[in-house]
Amino acid sequence: QLQLVESGGGLVQPGGSLRLSCKASGLPLEYYAFGWFRQAPGKEREGISCIKSSGGITNYVDSVKGRFTISRDNAANTVYLQMNNLKPEDTAVYYCAASRVGSSCHFKPLGYDYWGQGTQVTVSS
């Protein structure tokens, strides 16, 4: 069983940066693909970034391209989401998720097997 714990959320001003971490335990994460999702109040959960188990393939939703970067450190059992130039519309609870299909990289929540509890990101002046 893989357990995921997100951290790094908080309150930041527009234009600021945050780095989210997703620490995995229970199993080595090197065989899993990972995704970052977010859910704003009253909205559906939205996939924003994903990375294959190899780490060489990543993908981003258009709204975060050029601002967010996903990465993974298998030795540290951690996946990261670097978020730059944050905007108020980025305010949401952010979740990391892991898929047993290491070759996958997509934004469909049903395709992920394990989820963290989420971390709040608030972008406001």
N, C-alpha and C positions, 0 to 999 in steps of 0.2 A: 504494500500500500504506500502510495506516495502522498506525503503531506506538503502543502505549500503555504508559506507565510509571506505576505507582502508587507513592505515597510517603505518609508520615505515620503509618504504623503504629507500634506500640510497646507498652510495658507501662504500664497505667494501673490505678488503684485503682477499685473499684466506686463509681459515682456520678460518676466523672470524665468528661472529654471528650477527643475527638481529632477532628482534621479530616484526612480522607484526600483526596489529590489524585490526579488521573489526567491526566497530561500527554500530549497527542497530538502526533504529528509525522508528516510524510510527506504529509498531505493536510489541508486545513482541516476542522475538525470540525463546522462549522455545519450541514451537511446530514445528520449522523448522529444517531440516537437513541442514548442511553447507558443502560446498566444497571450496577448494583452487585450483585455476588453475594458469597457467602461460603461457605466449606467448613470445617467443623469435623472433627477427626479421627474417622474411622469413619462419617461422615455424607455424604450427597449434597450436591452444590453447590446452594445455595439462593439464589434471587433475592430481593433485599430492597428494591430501589428502582430506579426508572427515570425517564427524562426524555425527552420528545420533542425533536426538533431545534429546534422553536420556543421551547422552554424554558417554555412556558406550561402544559404538562400534565405532572404528575408522579404517581407512584403509589408506595405503600409496602405492604410486607407488614405484617400486623397486629402482629407482635411488635416492630416498630420505629416504628410510627406514634406521632407526638408526641415522639419522642426523636431521630430522624435526619432530616436535611434534605439533599436533593440539589439541586445548583445547577450552572450552567455559565457559563463566561466565554469566549465564542467568540473574543474578541480575544486572550485569553491562551492559547487552545487547551487549556483545562483544564476538567475536570469535578470537582466536589467532593462529598464526603459529610461533612457535619458530624454528629458522633455525640455526643450528650449523655446524661447519666444512664446510663452504661454499666453493664452487668451481667455477671457471670461467664459467663452463657450466650451473650454476644456474642463470646466468644473464638473466633477462626477466622482463616483466611487470607482476606483480602478481595481481590476481583478487580473491575476495571472491564472493561466490554465495550461494543463499538460495533456498531450495526446500520445497514446501508445504507438501511434503510427508515426514514426520518426520522420518519414519522408513527406508528411503532410505540412501544409502551410496555408491556412485558410481562416475565414472569419465566421464560421458557423459554430455557435456554442455547442450544439449537440454532438459535434465531432471531437469534443474534448472530454477526457475521462476524469480529470482531477482539477479541483478549483481551490483557490485560496479564499480567505474571508473578506478580502477587499481592504483598500486603504483610500481615505478621502483626500481628494485634491480640490482645493478651492482657489480660484483665481479671481482676485478682487482687489480694488484699490481702497 
